[in-house]
Amino acid sequence: MDCWVLKTAKMLWIAFLGSSLRLIPVFFVACQPETHPGLPYYNTPDFTPVFMKSENQLAEKVPHTIGRFSFKDQNGTIISQKAIEGKIHVADFFFTSCGMICPRMTKHLKLVEKAFPNAKDLVLLSYSVTPWIDSVARLKKYSQTNGIQSKNWHLLTGRKSEIYQLARQSYFAEEELGYSKDSTEFLHTEHFILVDRQKRIRGIYNGTLELEIQQLIADIKTLQQERLR
């Protein structure tokens, strides 16, 4: 029987027509939908989940990882892929002059900051999508205005083409999931992207909804436990 788990069995009495009318018991077994351990992986822009029961074929079935990068944060420090080596990270894309959505996203990301105040294995990366406006000094002011305190929360600026390429090709970040736009088209997305220690995407969340942030926090804890297995 093609079932992952045998959950329950129900017995129905069905009339059997033979030489005489009799009732015979017939058992129907209800199957629980297949369950998967841990969080899924996301390997394509359409965010089709890939579940792995073993890490043996991980590199073959999930080859996509976050690419190399190098940008300056609000303190003028160069932040590259080395900052996320062996660490979990959450990425989002914002701009300091955004009036409504970005402040809400920053407020919600502060919930993540608060939930993991001393976590050395977690990095928050907020990429500016208007880097020609968001200088280091402007990002510094934004971080102060919003009370960003974590040393592991980096607001990043740099070359527009490099940020946009990283956003679309590595993080699959786009308002319309699964579709790539020309590099000159403005990039704006409400999504938070969760990435594991091997730089593989493990979750996507609407950054404007607090309920999804609570799920993000729970999923970060799940990834933290993966290291202990």
N, C-alpha and C positions, 0 to 999 in steps of 0.2 A: 504493500500500500504506500502510495507516494505522499507520505505525511512527514512533516518535520517533528511534530510532537502529537501523540495521541492524547487528546484533551478529555473528551467525555464520550460516553456511549449511551444512546437512547434506544429503547426497545419499543417497537410498535407491533401491535397485534393485527395481523392481516388474515382475512378469511381465505381459506384454501378450499377450492371446490374439487372434491374427489368423489369417492363413493358415498361420502357423507360430508356434511358441512362442518368443517373444523376450523379452529383458530390456532394459528401457529405464530410463535414469536420471531420477529425479524429484527436484527440489531443493526443500527446505523451508527457508524463511528464518525464523530465530528472532529475535524482536524484544525488545529490552531495554525494561523498563517505563519509562514517561515520567519523566524527571527534571526537577526544578525548581531554579532558581537561588536561593540564599539561604535564609533562614528563612521559614516561613509567617507569615501574619497571622491573628489571632483576633479575630473581629468580633461573636461571639454567645456567650451563656453556656454553650452546649453545646461550645464550643471546637472547632468545625469549622474545619480549616485552610483558609486561602485563600492560594493561591500567585499571585504577580504576576511576570510576565516583564518588565513595564514599569511605570514609575511614573505613566504618563500617566492611567490610570484609578484610581489609588490612592484618591483622595478619594471617588470615586463608589462603588467596590466595598468599601472599608473605611472607613466614616465614623466608626466608634467610636474615641474617644480617652479618655484619663484626664481626668476633670473637675477643676474648680478645688477647692482645699482650702487650709486654713490651720490649723496646729496648732503646739504648742510641743514642742521636743525636750528632751533630757536636760540641756541647758545653759540652758534657759529662752528659747532663741531661737525666734522665729516662723519656721516653715518653710512655705512656700506652693508653689504650682505653679511659681513663678519659679525654685525650686531645681533643677527638672528640665528647664527650657527648654533645648533643644538638647543634652540629655545622655541617656545610657542610664541606666535605673535598675531596681533589683530591689526588689520590695515583698514583705513578709511580715507576718503578723498573729500576735501572741503576747500573753502576759501574764506579769508577773514572778513571780506566785505559782504558775505552772504547774510541776508537779513533774518530769515526765519528757520530754515531747515538745518543749516550748519550749527547754529547755537544749540538747537535741540539735540543734534547728534553729539556735540561736544559734552553737553550735560549728561547724556546717557553713557558716553564713554567714561565719564568720571565715576559712574557707578561701578564700572569694571575696575578702574583705578582703586576705588575704595574697597572693593571686594578682595583685592590682592595687594595689600599695602607693602608687603615685604617680599614679594615674589621675584626672585632673581631669574627665574626661568620664563618670565613673561615680558614681552616688549610690545608697546603700542606705537604704531606708525601712522601718523596723519599726514598725508601727502597733499600739498597745495595744488589745486588745479588752475590757479592764476599766479604762477611763480614769478611772472614779470611784475606783479604788484606786491606779492607777499615776500618782502625781503626778510633777512634774518631779524632785523630790528622790529619789523612789523609782527613777525611771528612771536618774538619775545614779548611784545606788548599784549598780544592776544592771549598768550599763555598766562601772563600775570593777571589780566582782566578776568580770565576764567578760572583762576585758582588752580592751575595745573602744577602739581607738586612732584609727581613721580619722576625720578631720574631716568626711568625707562620709557617715558612717553616723549617721543620725538615728533615735532612738527617740522616737516621737511619741505625744502624749496630747492630749485635747481633749474636745469634746462627743460623747457616745456615739452619738447619732443621726447626727451628721455622719460619724463614722468608719465606722459600719455602712453608711450609705448609699453612701459612697465605695467601701467594700469590695465590696459586692454589685452596685452598678450600674456602677461604673467598672472594677474589677478582676475582676469575676465570681468573687470569692473565696467559696467555700463548700465544705463537706466533700462535699456532693452536688452535683456540677457541673451547671450548667444549671438549678438550682432556686432560686428566691428565697424567702426566709422573711420572716416579719413582723419589723419592726425591733426588737421586744421580745425576740425569740428570740436566744439566745446564739450568737455567731459564733465558730467555731473551725475553722481549716483548717491543714493541714500543707504547703500549697503555697507555693512561691515563684513570683512572677510577673515575667517579664522584659518590659520596656517599652523601646521604641526612642526615638530623639531626637525623633520626631514624636508621642510619647505614645501609640503604638499597641502593643498587646500582641503579643509575638512568641514567647513560650514559657511553659510551665507545668511545674513540677518538684516532685517529692516532696521536701520539705526534710529528711526524716528519713533519706534514702538517700544515702550519700556518692557512689555511682556517678552519681546524677542531678545532684549538685552539680558533678561533673567535666564533665558535659554542659553544665550552665549556664555554667561558665567558658568552655568552648569556644564556646558560642553568643554570649557577650558579645564574644569576640574577633572573631567573624564580624560582629557589628553594628559594631564599631569599624572594620572594614575597609570597611563600606558607605559610610562618609563619604569614603573615598579614591577611590571609583569615579567 
